[in-house]
C-alpha cells in the first residue's frame, strides 16, 4: 500500500478528531482559572511528558535529523547545556514563581521594578514566541504542502489556515487544563513516531545493527574543538544552558503548565524528569539522522537538493519516510510531525493570550467588569493571536533561507536577551532602572547585538558568534540597565 495524499490527510484528520474529543471532555466546565493555570491541579508526570512534544516541535522533528549531514551529533553539545539550564529553572526560578503565586511570570518584573518592566518583558515574550512558533508551524505546513497539498493545487495559505483553525477549536475554551492532557497525548505519538521511524530503517538493513551503523557513519562526530567555529563545544554548551534558561524558564509558554502543578515540589520533579528524558530523546533524533544518511548511501538514493545544489537537510527525513521507507515509516512520520507541531503551536495561543490579558491589559484587576465580558475579551485576544501567527508564518516563509533549528535559536538570541537581562538584574543586582528609559534600552540592545554579530569575525580574528549571541545581547542590555538605574542617574545629576 502506497502513501497517498488522501491517506495522509485521513491520518491527520483522525488524529485531530482525537484531540478534539480530549478537548471536549476537559474543557466542558473550564473557567478562567482553568484556562490560565489549570486550577493548579495538573499532575506533574502529565506536565513533564507533555513538555516533551512542546519543546521538540516540528522544527526538531524535521531539522535535527536532517542537520546531522553538516553538524554530525554536534547538536547534542547544546542539549548537554540544556540540562544545566533545567537545574537552574528547577531550583532558582520555579521557587521564585511559586513563592510569589504568579500566573504570568512577568508579574515578577512589576513587583521587582515597575509596570514598564512587566510590559516590556511581556512584549519581548510576545515577539519571541510569535516568531518561534511561526517557524515551528512553518516546518510542518511546508512539508504537508510539498508532499500533499501541492498535488491537489491547494495554496500554502490554505494549509496554514486549516492547521490554525483546528488548534483554535480545541484550545479556545479549556486553555491550560486542556493542553496538559492534549500535550501528553501528543508526546506519546511523537515518541512513537520516532521509534517506528528508526525501526523501519533497521528493518530495511537487516544485515547491520544500529550500533554498527552509527559507528561506521561519517555523521556521528560529537565534539567540535575549533574555537572559531559556530559549533565549538564550550560555545554550544554554555550558550545551550542560557538558551534553555531564557527559552524555557523565562518563557510564559513553557512555564505556564509548570505553574499549574499542585505544588513547587511537583513542578521541580516535573522539570528534573523532563530534562533527563529530553536528552535521551534528542540522542534518538540525531541517531535517526545518521541512520537516514546511511540508508540513503547504501541504496544509492539521491537526496533532495536546495536551489544552490546542496543537500536540502530539512527535506531529507520527510522525503525518505514518505517515498522510500514504506508505509509504516511514512505514517509514523506524519503522525509524529503532527504531534510535535500541534503541541508546540497550540499552547502558544494560550500563553500569548495569558500574557496579553494579564501583563499588558491587566484585565484581571478590573473588578467592575463582569466575568462574561472578560471571557469575551479573552476569546477575542485568542483569535487575534491566531491571525498574527498566520501572518508571521507567511513572512517567515518569504525570508527563511537556512536550517530551521538554527533560525529559531538565532532569533531567540535577539528576542530573549533583554528578558534574560531583566530577570538577572532583578534577581542578582540592586539595580532600579528608570521606567521611562527601560523599554528604550531593551529595544536598542538587540540592534547593537546585531552590529556586533555582523562584524565579530573581522575584529575578533575570524571568530564566529553562534548561539552565544543571547549572552552578548543580555550583557549589552545589562550595561544599559546599569546606565539608567536610579543610583547612576542620581550620581550623574550630582556631578553636573
Secondary structure, 3 states (H helix, E strand, C coil): CCCCHHHHHHHHHHHHHHHHHHHHHHHCCCCHHHHHHHHHCECHHHHHHHHHHHHHHHHHHHHHHHHHHHHCCCHHHHHHHHHHHHHHHHHHHHHHHHHCCCCCCCHHHHHHCCHHHHHHHHHHHHHHHHHHHHHHHHHHHHHHHHHCHHHHCCCHHHHHHHHHHHHHHHHCCCCHHHHHHHHHHHHHHHHHHHHHHHHHHHHHCCCCCHHHHHHHCCCCCCCCCCCCCCCCHHHHHHHHHHHHHHHHHCCHHHHHHHCCECCHHHHHHHHHHHHHHHHHHHHHHHHHHHHHHHHHHHCCCCCCECCCCCECHHHHHHHHHHHCCCHHHHHHHHHHHHHHHHHHHHHHHHHHHHHHHHHHCCHHHCCCCCHHHHHHHHHHHHHHHHHHHHHHHHHHHHHCCCCHHHHHHHHHHHHCHHHHHHHHHHHHCCCCECHHHHHHHHHHHHHHHHHHHHHHHHHCCCCCCCCCHHHHHHHHHHHHHHHCEHHHHHHHHHHC
